[in-house]
Amino acid sequence: MYPEELCKPMRDELTSSGFQELKTAEEVDSLFQNNNGTFLIFINSVCGCAAGSARPGVIMSANNDKKPDIMATVFAGQDKESTARAREYMLPYPPSSPSIALFKNGKVVHFIERHEIEGNLKHTIAENLTNAFNIHC
């Protein structure tokens, strides 16, 4: 488990941009039980590719005209319970952090794994997501 004081700025970067934090398995389940629209779950991480590409890219994508009804996040290495539950919903994709899943009516319709984030710029991540938003949202 990472210390909260290390993770807080990384959490705040997302919540200040309108992301909803899911800290418990029950909060993750509630999102799936009460949402028949579109929503995104970003699995946050302390790694460099999360800081340099994934978080900035996912935040940039939220400026698209079409976007998910809800943008949510769990924090790998911090919120173990909610991260594990979110990953159950993301099957058959293997656990990876950071990663980004777009859901429509509770089903994964687009997924970006860590290997697609590493080495890419934030603009590439944002473009990948906005293309998916334009199709599914």
C-alpha contacts under 8 A as a table, 3 or more apart, distances in Angstrom:
res1	aa1	res2	aa2	distance
1	M	77	G	5.11
1	M	78	Q	5.25
2	Y	6	L	6.94
2	Y	7	C	7.08
2	Y	77	G	5.95
2	Y	78	Q	5.68
3	P	6	L	5.51
3	P	7	C	6.66
3	P	78	Q	7.69
4	E	7	C	5.00
4	E	8	K	5.77
4	E	78	Q	7.63
5	E	8	K	5.40
5	E	9	P	7.77
6	L	9	P	7.04
6	L	10	M	7.86
7	C	10	M	5.23
7	C	11	R	6.16
7	C	46	V	7.12
7	C	78	Q	7.88
8	K	11	R	5.01
8	K	12	D	5.99
9	P	12	D	4.95
9	P	13	E	6.11
10	M	13	E	5.27
10	M	14	L	7.02
10	M	46	V	7.54
10	M	51	A	7.87
11	R	14	L	5.54
11	R	15	T	6.25
11	R	75	F	7.91
12	D	15	T	5.00
12	D	16	S	5.62
13	E	16	S	5.67
13	E	17	S	6.66
13	E	55	R	7.83
14	L	17	S	5.11
14	L	18	G	6.63
14	L	19	F	5.40
14	L	55	R	7.29
14	L	59	I	7.14
14	L	73	T	7.89
15	T	18	G	5.10
15	T	19	F	4.60
15	T	20	Q	6.22
15	T	21	E	7.05
16	S	19	F	7.21
17	S	59	I	6.70
18	G	71	M	7.24
19	F	70	I	7.61
19	F	71	M	5.00
19	F	72	A	4.98
19	F	73	T	6.53
20	Q	70	I	7.62
20	Q	71	M	6.23
20	Q	72	A	4.45
20	Q	73	T	6.19
21	E	72	A	5.76
21	E	73	T	5.07
21	E	74	V	6.16
22	L	25	A	7.80
22	L	27	E	5.56
22	L	28	V	6.05
22	L	72	A	6.81
22	L	73	T	5.99
22	L	74	V	5.43
22	L	82	S	6.39
23	K	27	E	6.78
23	K	28	V	7.96
23	K	74	V	6.45
23	K	75	F	7.93
23	K	79	D	5.69
23	K	81	E	7.44
23	K	82	S	5.43
24	T	27	E	5.25
24	T	28	V	6.61
24	T	79	D	7.27
24	T	81	E	5.77
24	T	82	S	4.54
25	A	28	V	5.11
25	A	29	D	6.17
25	A	81	E	5.52
25	A	82	S	4.34
25	A	83	T	7.77
25	A	84	A	7.80
25	A	85	R	5.55
25	A	86	A	7.74
26	E	29	D	5.01
26	E	30	S	6.00
26	E	82	S	7.75
27	E	30	S	5.03
27	E	31	L	6.34
27	E	82	S	7.53
28	V	31	L	5.23
28	V	32	F	6.66
28	V	82	S	6.30
28	V	85	R	6.77
28	V	86	A	6.35
29	D	32	F	5.22
29	D	33	Q	6.08
29	D	85	R	7.75
30	S	33	Q	4.98
30	S	34	N	5.86
31	L	34	N	5.50
31	L	35	N	5.97
32	F	35	N	5.58
32	F	36	N	7.79
32	F	106	G	5.80
35	N	38	T	7.51
35	N	105	N	6.87
35	N	106	G	7.27
36	N	104	K	6.96
36	N	105	N	4.27
36	N	106	G	6.52
37	G	68	P	7.79
37	G	69	D	6.60
37	G	104	K	5.68
37	G	105	N	5.30
37	G	106	G	7.85
38	T	68	P	4.84
38	T	69	D	5.40
38	T	70	I	6.88
38	T	102	L	7.21
38	T	103	F	5.49
38	T	104	K	4.42
38	T	105	N	6.40
38	T	106	G	7.83
38	T	136	H	7.73
38	T	137	C	6.35
39	F	68	P	4.75
39	F	69	D	5.51
39	F	70	I	4.61
39	F	71	M	5.77
39	F	72	A	7.41
39	F	102	L	5.93
39	F	103	F	5.31
39	F	104	K	6.69
40	L	68	P	6.32
40	L	70	I	6.36
40	L	71	M	4.90
40	L	72	A	5.92
40	L	100	I	7.10
40	L	101	A	5.61
40	L	102	L	4.43
40	L	103	F	6.05
41	I	71	M	6.29
41	I	72	A	4.80
41	I	73	T	5.19
41	I	74	V	7.30
41	I	86	A	7.84
41	I	100	I	5.90
41	I	101	A	5.34
41	I	102	L	6.61
42	F	58	V	7.96
42	F	71	M	7.85
42	F	72	A	6.29
42	F	73	T	4.64
42	F	74	V	6.47
42	F	98	P	7.28
42	F	99	S	6.00
42	F	100	I	4.53
42	F	101	A	6.50
43	I	73	T	5.81
43	I	74	V	5.13
43	I	75	F	5.75
43	I	76	A	6.33
43	I	83	T	7.14
43	I	97	S	5.85
43	I	98	P	5.14
43	I	99	S	5.21
43	I	100	I	6.20
44	N	50	A	6.74
44	N	55	R	7.57
44	N	73	T	6.62
44	N	74	V	6.00
44	N	75	F	4.64
44	N	76	A	5.95
44	N	97	S	6.52
44	N	98	P	5.26
44	N	99	S	7.33
45	S	50	A	5.83
45	S	75	F	6.02
45	S	76	A	5.54
45	S	77	G	7.21
45	S	97	S	5.92
45	S	98	P	5.45
46	V	50	A	6.59
46	V	51	A	7.16
47	C	50	A	5.48
47	C	51	A	6.61
47	C	98	P	7.97
48	G	51	A	5.03
48	G	52	G	5.88
49	C	52	G	5.13
49	C	53	S	5.39
49	C	54	A	6.29
49	C	98	P	7.69
49	C	117	I	6.64
49	C	118	E	5.54
49	C	119	G	7.46
50	A	53	S	5.66
50	A	54	A	4.52
50	A	55	R	5.56
50	A	98	P	5.88
50	A	117	I	7.98
51	A	54	A	6.44
51	A	55	R	5.83
51	A	56	P	7.17
52	G	55	R	7.15
52	G	56	P	6.79
52	G	121	L	7.51
52	G	122	K	6.92
53	S	56	P	5.65
53	S	57	G	5.65
53	S	117	I	6.71
53	S	118	E	7.73
53	S	120	N	6.62
53	S	121	L	5.36
53	S	122	K	4.15
53	S	123	H	7.91
53	S	125	I	6.92
54	A	57	G	5.08
54	A	58	V	5.95
54	A	98	P	7.03
54	A	99	S	7.88
54	A	117	I	6.44
54	A	122	K	6.34
54	A	125	I	6.63
55	R	58	V	5.31
55	R	59	I	6.11
55	R	122	K	7.91
56	P	59	I	5.16
56	P	60	M	6.07
56	P	122	K	5.72
57	G	60	M	5.04
57	G	61	S	6.20
57	G	121	L	7.82
57	G	122	K	4.21
57	G	123	H	5.94
57	G	124	T	7.39
57	G	125	I	5.02
57	G	126	A	4.45
58	V	61	S	5.08
58	V	62	A	6.64
58	V	122	K	7.92
58	V	125	I	6.88
58	V	126	A	5.78
58	V	129	L	7.35
59	I	62	A	5.36
59	I	63	N	7.50
59	I	126	A	7.80
60	M	63	N	5.72
60	M	64	N	7.85
60	M	123	H	7.79
60	M	126	A	5.79
61	S	64	N	5.65
61	S	67	K	7.79
61	S	126	A	4.71
61	S	127	E	7.14
61	S	129	L	6.16
61	S	130	T	5.61
62	A	67	K	6.29
63	N	67	K	7.96
64	N	67	K	6.15
64	N	130	T	6.34
66	K	130	T	7.70
66	K	133	F	5.84
66	K	134	N	5.80
66	K	137	C	5.92
67	K	130	T	7.48
67	K	133	F	5.28
67	K	134	N	7.48
67	K	137	C	5.78
68	P	71	M	6.49
68	P	102	L	7.86
68	P	133	F	6.88
68	P	137	C	5.88
74	V	79	D	6.52
74	V	82	S	6.31
74	V	83	T	5.57
74	V	86	A	7.82
75	F	78	Q	5.48
75	F	79	D	5.24
75	F	80	K	7.56
75	F	83	T	6.46
76	A	79	D	5.99
76	A	80	K	6.30
76	A	83	T	5.87
76	A	97	S	6.66
76	A	98	P	7.89
77	G	80	K	6.18
79	D	82	S	5.70
79	D	83	T	6.01
80	K	83	T	5.18
80	K	84	A	5.98
81	E	84	A	5.29
81	E	85	R	6.29
82	S	85	R	5.09
82	S	86	A	6.05
83	T	86	A	5.12
83	T	87	R	6.15
84	A	87	R	5.16
84	A	88	E	6.44
85	R	88	E	5.12
85	R	89	Y	6.79
86	A	89	Y	5.30
86	A	90	M	6.45
87	R	90	M	4.81
87	R	91	L	6.53
87	R	94	P	7.93
87	R	95	P	6.30
88	E	91	L	5.61
89	Y	107	K	7.95
89	Y	108	V	7.97
90	M	93	Y	5.84
90	M	94	P	7.99
90	M	101	A	7.16
90	M	108	V	6.54
91	L	94	P	6.75
96	S	99	S	5.88
96	S	113	E	6.29
96	S	114	R	5.81
97	S	113	E	7.57
97	S	114	R	5.90
98	P	113	E	7.19
98	P	114	R	5.51
98	P	117	I	7.83
99	S	111	F	7.46
99	S	112	I	5.56
99	S	113	E	4.85
99	S	114	R	5.49
99	S	117	I	7.82
100	I	111	F	5.71
100	I	112	I	5.09
100	I	113	E	6.81
101	A	108	V	6.48
101	A	109	V	7.72
101	A	110	H	5.88
101	A	111	F	4.52
101	A	112	I	6.50
102	L	108	V	5.78
102	L	109	V	5.80
102	L	110	H	5.08
102	L	111	F	6.31
103	F	106	G	5.55
103	F	107	K	5.08
103	F	108	V	4.42
103	F	109	V	5.51
103	F	110	H	7.12
104	K	107	K	5.40
104	K	108	V	6.56
104	K	109	V	6.39
104	K	136	H	7.23
108	V	111	F	7.06
109	V	136	H	7.63
110	H	132	A	6.73
112	I	116	E	6.14
112	I	117	I	7.28
113	E	116	E	5.38
113	E	117	I	6.68
114	R	117	I	4.97
114	R	118	E	6.11
115	H	118	E	5.36
116	E	119	G	7.87
116	E	120	N	7.25
117	I	120	N	5.48
117	I	121	L	7.93
117	I	125	I	6.92
120	N	124	T	6.22
120	N	125	I	7.11
121	L	124	T	5.29
121	L	125	I	6.65
122	K	125	I	5.14
122	K	126	A	6.12
123	H	126	A	4.99
123	H	127	E	6.01
124	T	127	E	5.12
124	T	128	N	6.12
125	I	128	N	5.12
125	I	129	L	6.29
126	A	129	L	5.17
126	A	130	T	6.02
127	E	130	T	5.10
127	E	131	N	6.05
128	N	131	N	5.43
128	N	132	A	6.51
129	L	132	A	5.02
129	L	133	F	6.08
130	T	133	F	4.82
130	T	134	N	6.04
131	N	134	N	5.17
131	N	135	I	6.49
132	A	135	I	5.19
132	A	136	H	6.04
132	A	137	C	7.90
133	F	136	H	5.22
133	F	137	C	5.03
134	N	137	C	5.95
